[in-house]
């Protein structure tokens, strides 16, 4: 604020000095018109114009600083809400109790259960001929899995989707900042969480909404593709819109 004020004073003085120089040259070139009354009037006008310009510039500076301050306050509110959502997500995970397993230990068990369901279902065919058919197969297997595990992970998936959507829809931060905040979410995901998120995103009830956000923010950047139930599933995920035929 202080530096801006000094610069504006310098500009004001430069403008006034320029106008005074023009005035002097004018009367030197037109000595017959040089009388004390006219000179005083010109000088008064120059001072008034300079003061008005300075006042307008100061108003502009104040407005810019106010906008910047409001933006900072809004970003702080956004970050507080985001970190509260992340903390709540961790609380959801820590509250999961499955037999003798707690918290994130559950996700590996859940993945192995989903894997067993998929293997059982795959006995009906030896190889994948149609990606659309395979997507439907994934959905049927996941639906069976989800019905048995909804009470453990239903809340988790809904809250995680809400977090990414909250980041995506915020109009205070730019896209680079959104990607940064999404990376904070990504950093908290375990190997088996990412695998379950991968298959959950293709279920028939989500309509691909979460999948689009996952791809947009590369939420599964560290996904271990060797643990996918079938190597073709990554292609189905990447080209989901092409194979989605509910």
Rosetta constraint file for C-alpha pairs under 8 A:
AtomPair CA 1 CA 5 HARMONIC 6.22 0.50
AtomPair CA 2 CA 6 HARMONIC 6.35 0.50
AtomPair CA 3 CA 7 HARMONIC 6.28 0.50
AtomPair CA 4 CA 8 HARMONIC 6.19 0.50
AtomPair CA 4 CA 61 HARMONIC 7.82 0.50
AtomPair CA 5 CA 9 HARMONIC 6.23 0.50
AtomPair CA 5 CA 58 HARMONIC 7.46 0.50
AtomPair CA 6 CA 10 HARMONIC 6.28 0.50
AtomPair CA 7 CA 11 HARMONIC 6.31 0.50
AtomPair CA 8 CA 12 HARMONIC 6.10 0.50
AtomPair CA 8 CA 54 HARMONIC 6.87 0.50
AtomPair CA 8 CA 57 HARMONIC 7.41 0.50
AtomPair CA 8 CA 58 HARMONIC 7.84 0.50
AtomPair CA 9 CA 13 HARMONIC 6.16 0.50
AtomPair CA 9 CA 54 HARMONIC 7.46 0.50
AtomPair CA 10 CA 14 HARMONIC 6.14 0.50
AtomPair CA 11 CA 15 HARMONIC 6.15 0.50
AtomPair CA 12 CA 16 HARMONIC 6.19 0.50
AtomPair CA 12 CA 50 HARMONIC 6.05 0.50
AtomPair CA 12 CA 51 HARMONIC 7.84 0.50
AtomPair CA 12 CA 53 HARMONIC 7.61 0.50
AtomPair CA 12 CA 54 HARMONIC 6.32 0.50
AtomPair CA 13 CA 17 HARMONIC 5.95 0.50
AtomPair CA 14 CA 18 HARMONIC 6.07 0.50
AtomPair CA 15 CA 19 HARMONIC 6.25 0.50
AtomPair CA 15 CA 50 HARMONIC 7.08 0.50
AtomPair CA 16 CA 20 HARMONIC 6.11 0.50
AtomPair CA 16 CA 46 HARMONIC 6.53 0.50
AtomPair CA 16 CA 47 HARMONIC 7.16 0.50
AtomPair CA 16 CA 50 HARMONIC 6.27 0.50
AtomPair CA 17 CA 21 HARMONIC 6.07 0.50
AtomPair CA 18 CA 22 HARMONIC 6.25 0.50
AtomPair CA 19 CA 23 HARMONIC 6.12 0.50
AtomPair CA 19 CA 46 HARMONIC 6.79 0.50
AtomPair CA 20 CA 24 HARMONIC 6.16 0.50
AtomPair CA 20 CA 43 HARMONIC 7.43 0.50
AtomPair CA 20 CA 46 HARMONIC 7.68 0.50
AtomPair CA 21 CA 25 HARMONIC 6.19 0.50
AtomPair CA 22 CA 26 HARMONIC 6.03 0.50
AtomPair CA 23 CA 27 HARMONIC 6.35 0.50
AtomPair CA 23 CA 42 HARMONIC 7.65 0.50
AtomPair CA 24 CA 28 HARMONIC 6.06 0.50
AtomPair CA 25 CA 29 HARMONIC 6.10 0.50
AtomPair CA 26 CA 30 HARMONIC 6.05 0.50
AtomPair CA 27 CA 31 HARMONIC 5.28 0.50
AtomPair CA 27 CA 32 HARMONIC 7.98 0.50
AtomPair CA 27 CA 33 HARMONIC 6.67 0.50
AtomPair CA 27 CA 34 HARMONIC 5.47 0.50
AtomPair CA 30 CA 34 HARMONIC 6.92 0.50
AtomPair CA 34 CA 38 HARMONIC 6.93 0.50
AtomPair CA 34 CA 39 HARMONIC 6.90 0.50
AtomPair CA 35 CA 39 HARMONIC 6.31 0.50
AtomPair CA 36 CA 40 HARMONIC 6.08 0.50
AtomPair CA 37 CA 41 HARMONIC 6.20 0.50
AtomPair CA 38 CA 42 HARMONIC 6.17 0.50
AtomPair CA 39 CA 43 HARMONIC 6.15 0.50
AtomPair CA 40 CA 44 HARMONIC 6.10 0.50
AtomPair CA 41 CA 45 HARMONIC 6.21 0.50
AtomPair CA 42 CA 46 HARMONIC 6.18 0.50
AtomPair CA 43 CA 47 HARMONIC 6.28 0.50
AtomPair CA 44 CA 48 HARMONIC 6.24 0.50
AtomPair CA 45 CA 49 HARMONIC 6.17 0.50
AtomPair CA 46 CA 50 HARMONIC 6.09 0.50
AtomPair CA 47 CA 51 HARMONIC 6.08 0.50
AtomPair CA 48 CA 52 HARMONIC 6.16 0.50
AtomPair CA 49 CA 53 HARMONIC 6.18 0.50
AtomPair CA 50 CA 54 HARMONIC 6.16 0.50
AtomPair CA 51 CA 55 HARMONIC 6.12 0.50
AtomPair CA 52 CA 56 HARMONIC 6.23 0.50
AtomPair CA 53 CA 57 HARMONIC 6.23 0.50
AtomPair CA 54 CA 58 HARMONIC 6.15 0.50
AtomPair CA 55 CA 59 HARMONIC 6.22 0.50
AtomPair CA 56 CA 60 HARMONIC 6.28 0.50
AtomPair CA 57 CA 61 HARMONIC 6.26 0.50
AtomPair CA 58 CA 62 HARMONIC 6.19 0.50
AtomPair CA 59 CA 63 HARMONIC 6.19 0.50
AtomPair CA 60 CA 64 HARMONIC 6.26 0.50
AtomPair CA 61 CA 65 HARMONIC 6.20 0.50
AtomPair CA 62 CA 66 HARMONIC 6.11 0.50
AtomPair CA 63 CA 67 HARMONIC 6.21 0.50
AtomPair CA 64 CA 68 HARMONIC 6.19 0.50
AtomPair CA 65 CA 69 HARMONIC 6.10 0.50
AtomPair CA 66 CA 70 HARMONIC 6.18 0.50
AtomPair CA 67 CA 71 HARMONIC 6.15 0.50
AtomPair CA 68 CA 72 HARMONIC 6.25 0.50
AtomPair CA 69 CA 73 HARMONIC 6.29 0.50
AtomPair CA 70 CA 74 HARMONIC 6.20 0.50
AtomPair CA 71 CA 75 HARMONIC 6.15 0.50
AtomPair CA 71 CA 172 HARMONIC 7.08 0.50
AtomPair CA 72 CA 76 HARMONIC 6.16 0.50
AtomPair CA 73 CA 77 HARMONIC 6.30 0.50
AtomPair CA 74 CA 78 HARMONIC 6.15 0.50
AtomPair CA 74 CA 172 HARMONIC 7.07 0.50
AtomPair CA 75 CA 79 HARMONIC 6.14 0.50
AtomPair CA 75 CA 172 HARMONIC 6.71 0.50
AtomPair CA 75 CA 173 HARMONIC 7.33 0.50
AtomPair CA 76 CA 80 HARMONIC 6.17 0.50
AtomPair CA 77 CA 81 HARMONIC 6.21 0.50
AtomPair CA 78 CA 82 HARMONIC 6.11 0.50
AtomPair CA 79 CA 83 HARMONIC 6.06 0.50
AtomPair CA 80 CA 84 HARMONIC 6.15 0.50
AtomPair CA 81 CA 85 HARMONIC 6.21 0.50
AtomPair CA 82 CA 86 HARMONIC 6.24 0.50
AtomPair CA 82 CA 163 HARMONIC 7.10 0.50
AtomPair CA 82 CA 166 HARMONIC 7.96 0.50
AtomPair CA 82 CA 167 HARMONIC 7.93 0.50
AtomPair CA 83 CA 87 HARMONIC 6.03 0.50
AtomPair CA 84 CA 88 HARMONIC 6.06 0.50
AtomPair CA 85 CA 89 HARMONIC 6.11 0.50
AtomPair CA 85 CA 159 HARMONIC 7.85 0.50
AtomPair CA 85 CA 163 HARMONIC 6.62 0.50
AtomPair CA 86 CA 90 HARMONIC 6.35 0.50
AtomPair CA 86 CA 163 HARMONIC 7.61 0.50
AtomPair CA 86 CA 185 HARMONIC 7.48 0.50
AtomPair CA 87 CA 91 HARMONIC 6.32 0.50
AtomPair CA 88 CA 92 HARMONIC 6.27 0.50
AtomPair CA 89 CA 93 HARMONIC 6.40 0.50
AtomPair CA 89 CA 156 HARMONIC 6.71 0.50
AtomPair CA 89 CA 159 HARMONIC 6.67 0.50
AtomPair CA 89 CA 160 HARMONIC 7.08 0.50
AtomPair CA 90 CA 94 HARMONIC 6.08 0.50
AtomPair CA 91 CA 95 HARMONIC 6.11 0.50
AtomPair CA 92 CA 96 HARMONIC 6.79 0.50
AtomPair CA 92 CA 155 HARMONIC 7.46 0.50
AtomPair CA 92 CA 156 HARMONIC 6.28 0.50
AtomPair CA 93 CA 103 HARMONIC 5.00 0.50
AtomPair CA 93 CA 104 HARMONIC 6.37 0.50
AtomPair CA 93 CA 156 HARMONIC 7.06 0.50
AtomPair CA 94 CA 102 HARMONIC 6.72 0.50
AtomPair CA 94 CA 103 HARMONIC 4.24 0.50
AtomPair CA 94 CA 104 HARMONIC 7.20 0.50
AtomPair CA 95 CA 102 HARMONIC 7.38 0.50
AtomPair CA 95 CA 103 HARMONIC 6.32 0.50
AtomPair CA 96 CA 102 HARMONIC 5.62 0.50
AtomPair CA 96 CA 103 HARMONIC 5.08 0.50
AtomPair CA 96 CA 104 HARMONIC 7.98 0.50
AtomPair CA 96 CA 106 HARMONIC 7.30 0.50
AtomPair CA 96 CA 152 HARMONIC 6.04 0.50
AtomPair CA 97 CA 101 HARMONIC 5.84 0.50
AtomPair CA 97 CA 102 HARMONIC 4.58 0.50
AtomPair CA 97 CA 103 HARMONIC 6.60 0.50
AtomPair CA 97 CA 106 HARMONIC 7.46 0.50
AtomPair CA 97 CA 152 HARMONIC 7.86 0.50
AtomPair CA 98 CA 102 HARMONIC 6.26 0.50
AtomPair CA 98 CA 106 HARMONIC 6.40 0.50
AtomPair CA 101 CA 105 HARMONIC 5.83 0.50
AtomPair CA 101 CA 106 HARMONIC 5.88 0.50
AtomPair CA 102 CA 106 HARMONIC 6.04 0.50
AtomPair CA 104 CA 108 HARMONIC 7.76 0.50
AtomPair CA 104 CA 190 HARMONIC 7.78 0.50
AtomPair CA 105 CA 109 HARMONIC 7.14 0.50
AtomPair CA 106 CA 110 HARMONIC 6.16 0.50
AtomPair CA 107 CA 111 HARMONIC 6.07 0.50
AtomPair CA 107 CA 192 HARMONIC 5.50 0.50
AtomPair CA 107 CA 193 HARMONIC 5.93 0.50
AtomPair CA 107 CA 196 HARMONIC 7.67 0.50
AtomPair CA 108 CA 112 HARMONIC 6.26 0.50
AtomPair CA 108 CA 192 HARMONIC 5.44 0.50
AtomPair CA 108 CA 193 HARMONIC 7.94 0.50
AtomPair CA 109 CA 113 HARMONIC 6.27 0.50
AtomPair CA 110 CA 114 HARMONIC 6.26 0.50
AtomPair CA 110 CA 149 HARMONIC 7.82 0.50
AtomPair CA 111 CA 115 HARMONIC 6.11 0.50
AtomPair CA 111 CA 192 HARMONIC 6.52 0.50
AtomPair CA 111 CA 195 HARMONIC 7.31 0.50
AtomPair CA 111 CA 196 HARMONIC 6.54 0.50
AtomPair CA 112 CA 116 HARMONIC 6.17 0.50
AtomPair CA 113 CA 117 HARMONIC 6.35 0.50
AtomPair CA 113 CA 145 HARMONIC 7.42 0.50
AtomPair CA 114 CA 118 HARMONIC 6.23 0.50
AtomPair CA 114 CA 141 HARMONIC 7.41 0.50
AtomPair CA 114 CA 142 HARMONIC 6.95 0.50
AtomPair CA 114 CA 145 HARMONIC 5.93 0.50
AtomPair CA 115 CA 119 HARMONIC 6.23 0.50
AtomPair CA 115 CA 229 HARMONIC 6.33 0.50
AtomPair CA 116 CA 120 HARMONIC 6.22 0.50
AtomPair CA 117 CA 121 HARMONIC 6.21 0.50
AtomPair CA 117 CA 141 HARMONIC 6.21 0.50
AtomPair CA 117 CA 145 HARMONIC 7.33 0.50
AtomPair CA 118 CA 122 HARMONIC 6.04 0.50
AtomPair CA 118 CA 138 HARMONIC 7.58 0.50
AtomPair CA 118 CA 141 HARMONIC 5.97 0.50
AtomPair CA 118 CA 229 HARMONIC 7.27 0.50
AtomPair CA 119 CA 123 HARMONIC 6.69 0.50
AtomPair CA 121 CA 137 HARMONIC 7.94 0.50
AtomPair CA 121 CA 141 HARMONIC 7.24 0.50
AtomPair CA 122 CA 126 HARMONIC 7.02 0.50
AtomPair CA 128 CA 134 HARMONIC 6.71 0.50
AtomPair CA 130 CA 134 HARMONIC 6.22 0.50
AtomPair CA 131 CA 135 HARMONIC 6.08 0.50
AtomPair CA 131 CA 236 HARMONIC 6.72 0.50
AtomPair CA 131 CA 243 HARMONIC 6.44 0.50
AtomPair CA 132 CA 136 HARMONIC 6.41 0.50
AtomPair CA 132 CA 243 HARMONIC 4.86 0.50
AtomPair CA 132 CA 244 HARMONIC 6.72 0.50
AtomPair CA 132 CA 245 HARMONIC 6.89 0.50
AtomPair CA 133 CA 137 HARMONIC 6.21 0.50
AtomPair CA 134 CA 138 HARMONIC 6.15 0.50
AtomPair CA 135 CA 139 HARMONIC 6.23 0.50
AtomPair CA 135 CA 202 HARMONIC 7.93 0.50
AtomPair CA 135 CA 236 HARMONIC 7.07 0.50
AtomPair CA 135 CA 243 HARMONIC 7.15 0.50
AtomPair CA 135 CA 244 HARMONIC 7.40 0.50
AtomPair CA 136 CA 140 HARMONIC 6.18 0.50
AtomPair CA 137 CA 141 HARMONIC 6.18 0.50
AtomPair CA 138 CA 142 HARMONIC 5.97 0.50
AtomPair CA 138 CA 199 HARMONIC 7.68 0.50
AtomPair CA 138 CA 203 HARMONIC 7.88 0.50
AtomPair CA 139 CA 143 HARMONIC 5.94 0.50
AtomPair CA 139 CA 202 HARMONIC 6.97 0.50
AtomPair CA 139 CA 203 HARMONIC 5.24 0.50
AtomPair CA 139 CA 204 HARMONIC 6.35 0.50
AtomPair CA 140 CA 144 HARMONIC 6.42 0.50
AtomPair CA 141 CA 145 HARMONIC 6.30 0.50
AtomPair CA 142 CA 146 HARMONIC 5.86 0.50
AtomPair CA 142 CA 199 HARMONIC 7.20 0.50
AtomPair CA 142 CA 200 HARMONIC 7.34 0.50
AtomPair CA 142 CA 203 HARMONIC 6.94 0.50
AtomPair CA 143 CA 147 HARMONIC 6.17 0.50
AtomPair CA 143 CA 203 HARMONIC 7.38 0.50
AtomPair CA 144 CA 148 HARMONIC 6.86 0.50
AtomPair CA 145 CA 149 HARMONIC 6.36 0.50
AtomPair CA 146 CA 150 HARMONIC 5.22 0.50
AtomPair CA 149 CA 153 HARMONIC 6.31 0.50
AtomPair CA 149 CA 154 HARMONIC 7.65 0.50
AtomPair CA 150 CA 154 HARMONIC 4.68 0.50
AtomPair CA 150 CA 155 HARMONIC 7.97 0.50
AtomPair CA 151 CA 155 HARMONIC 7.53 0.50
AtomPair CA 152 CA 156 HARMONIC 7.75 0.50
AtomPair CA 153 CA 157 HARMONIC 6.23 0.50
AtomPair CA 154 CA 158 HARMONIC 6.37 0.50
AtomPair CA 155 CA 159 HARMONIC 6.11 0.50
AtomPair CA 156 CA 160 HARMONIC 6.14 0.50
AtomPair CA 157 CA 161 HARMONIC 6.10 0.50
AtomPair CA 157 CA 197 HARMONIC 7.60 0.50
AtomPair CA 158 CA 162 HARMONIC 6.19 0.50
AtomPair CA 159 CA 163 HARMONIC 6.24 0.50
AtomPair CA 160 CA 164 HARMONIC 6.53 0.50
AtomPair CA 161 CA 165 HARMONIC 6.09 0.50
AtomPair CA 161 CA 210 HARMONIC 6.18 0.50
AtomPair CA 162 CA 166 HARMONIC 5.91 0.50
AtomPair CA 163 CA 167 HARMONIC 6.43 0.50
AtomPair CA 164 CA 168 HARMONIC 6.15 0.50
AtomPair CA 164 CA 182 HARMONIC 6.73 0.50
AtomPair CA 164 CA 213 HARMONIC 7.05 0.50
AtomPair CA 165 CA 169 HARMONIC 6.03 0.50
AtomPair CA 165 CA 213 HARMONIC 7.44 0.50
AtomPair CA 166 CA 170 HARMONIC 6.30 0.50
AtomPair CA 167 CA 178 HARMONIC 5.97 0.50
AtomPair CA 167 CA 181 HARMONIC 7.24 0.50
AtomPair CA 167 CA 182 HARMONIC 7.12 0.50
AtomPair CA 168 CA 178 HARMONIC 6.55 0.50
AtomPair CA 168 CA 213 HARMONIC 7.97 0.50
AtomPair CA 173 CA 177 HARMONIC 5.93 0.50
AtomPair CA 173 CA 178 HARMONIC 6.61 0.50
AtomPair CA 174 CA 178 HARMONIC 6.31 0.50
AtomPair CA 175 CA 179 HARMONIC 6.24 0.50
AtomPair CA 176 CA 180 HARMONIC 6.31 0.50
AtomPair CA 177 CA 181 HARMONIC 6.26 0.50
AtomPair CA 178 CA 182 HARMONIC 6.09 0.50
AtomPair CA 179 CA 183 HARMONIC 6.10 0.50
AtomPair CA 179 CA 217 HARMONIC 5.96 0.50
AtomPair CA 180 CA 184 HARMONIC 6.70 0.50
AtomPair CA 181 CA 185 HARMONIC 6.87 0.50
AtomPair CA 182 CA 186 HARMONIC 6.29 0.50
AtomPair CA 182 CA 217 HARMONIC 6.40 0.50
AtomPair CA 182 CA 219 HARMONIC 7.20 0.50
AtomPair CA 183 CA 187 HARMONIC 6.08 0.50
AtomPair CA 183 CA 217 HARMONIC 7.73 0.50
AtomPair CA 183 CA 219 HARMONIC 7.19 0.50
AtomPair CA 184 CA 188 HARMONIC 6.95 0.50
AtomPair CA 185 CA 189 HARMONIC 7.16 0.50
AtomPair CA 185 CA 219 HARMONIC 7.83 0.50
AtomPair CA 186 CA 219 HARMONIC 5.38 0.50
AtomPair CA 186 CA 220 HARMONIC 7.15 0.50
AtomPair CA 186 CA 221 HARMONIC 7.98 0.50
AtomPair CA 189 CA 193 HARMONIC 5.92 0.50
AtomPair CA 189 CA 194 HARMONIC 6.33 0.50
AtomPair CA 190 CA 194 HARMONIC 6.33 0.50
AtomPair CA 191 CA 195 HARMONIC 6.58 0.50
AtomPair CA 191 CA 222 HARMONIC 7.90 0.50
AtomPair CA 191 CA 223 HARMONIC 6.75 0.50
AtomPair CA 191 CA 224 HARMONIC 6.97 0.50
AtomPair CA 192 CA 196 HARMONIC 6.26 0.50
AtomPair CA 193 CA 197 HARMONIC 6.05 0.50
AtomPair CA 194 CA 198 HARMONIC 5.99 0.50
AtomPair CA 194 CA 220 HARMONIC 6.12 0.50
AtomPair CA 194 CA 223 HARMONIC 6.10 0.50
AtomPair CA 195 CA 199 HARMONIC 6.57 0.50
AtomPair CA 195 CA 223 HARMONIC 6.93 0.50
AtomPair CA 195 CA 224 HARMONIC 7.81 0.50
AtomPair CA 195 CA 227 HARMONIC 7.75 0.50
AtomPair CA 195 CA 228 HARMONIC 7.16 0.50
AtomPair CA 196 CA 200 HARMONIC 5.91 0.50
AtomPair CA 197 CA 201 HARMONIC 5.98 0.50
AtomPair CA 198 CA 202 HARMONIC 7.20 0.50
AtomPair CA 198 CA 211 HARMONIC 7.94 0.50
AtomPair CA 198 CA 220 HARMONIC 7.61 0.50
AtomPair CA 198 CA 237 HARMONIC 8.00 0.50
AtomPair CA 199 CA 203 HARMONIC 6.90 0.50
AtomPair CA 201 CA 206 HARMONIC 6.80 0.50
AtomPair CA 201 CA 208 HARMONIC 6.31 0.50
AtomPair CA 201 CA 209 HARMONIC 7.81 0.50
AtomPair CA 201 CA 210 HARMONIC 5.71 0.50
AtomPair CA 201 CA 211 HARMONIC 4.92 0.50
AtomPair CA 202 CA 206 HARMONIC 7.24 0.50
AtomPair CA 202 CA 207 HARMONIC 7.76 0.50
AtomPair CA 202 CA 208 HARMONIC 6.15 0.50
AtomPair CA 202 CA 211 HARMONIC 6.82 0.50
AtomPair CA 202 CA 237 HARMONIC 7.40 0.50
AtomPair CA 202 CA 240 HARMONIC 7.93 0.50
AtomPair CA 203 CA 207 HARMONIC 7.47 0.50
AtomPair CA 203 CA 208 HARMONIC 7.68 0.50
AtomPair CA 204 CA 208 HARMONIC 7.89 0.50
AtomPair CA 204 CA 246 HARMONIC 7.16 0.50
AtomPair CA 206 CA 210 HARMONIC 6.81 0.50
AtomPair CA 208 CA 212 HARMONIC 6.24 0.50
AtomPair CA 208 CA 240 HARMONIC 7.90 0.50
AtomPair CA 209 CA 213 HARMONIC 6.76 0.50
AtomPair CA 210 CA 214 HARMONIC 6.11 0.50
AtomPair CA 211 CA 215 HARMONIC 6.23 0.50
AtomPair CA 212 CA 216 HARMONIC 6.04 0.50
AtomPair CA 213 CA 217 HARMONIC 6.13 0.50
AtomPair CA 214 CA 218 HARMONIC 5.62 0.50
AtomPair CA 214 CA 219 HARMONIC 4.96 0.50
AtomPair CA 214 CA 220 HARMONIC 6.85 0.50
AtomPair CA 215 CA 219 HARMONIC 6.66 0.50
AtomPair CA 215 CA 220 HARMONIC 7.74 0.50
AtomPair CA 224 CA 228 HARMONIC 7.43 0.50
AtomPair CA 225 CA 231 HARMONIC 7.44 0.50
AtomPair CA 225 CA 234 HARMONIC 7.56 0.50
AtomPair CA 226 CA 231 HARMONIC 7.55 0.50
AtomPair CA 228 CA 233 HARMONIC 7.05 0.50
AtomPair CA 228 CA 234 HARMONIC 7.90 0.50
AtomPair CA 229 CA 233 HARMONIC 7.41 0.50
AtomPair CA 232 CA 236 HARMONIC 6.58 0.50
AtomPair CA 233 CA 237 HARMONIC 6.11 0.50
AtomPair CA 234 CA 238 HARMONIC 6.10 0.50
AtomPair CA 235 CA 239 HARMONIC 6.01 0.50
AtomPair CA 235 CA 240 HARMONIC 7.96 0.50
AtomPair CA 236 CA 240 HARMONIC 5.30 0.50
AtomPair CA 236 CA 243 HARMONIC 6.84 0.50
AtomPair CA 239 CA 243 HARMONIC 6.85 0.50
AtomPair CA 240 CA 244 HARMONIC 5.82 0.50
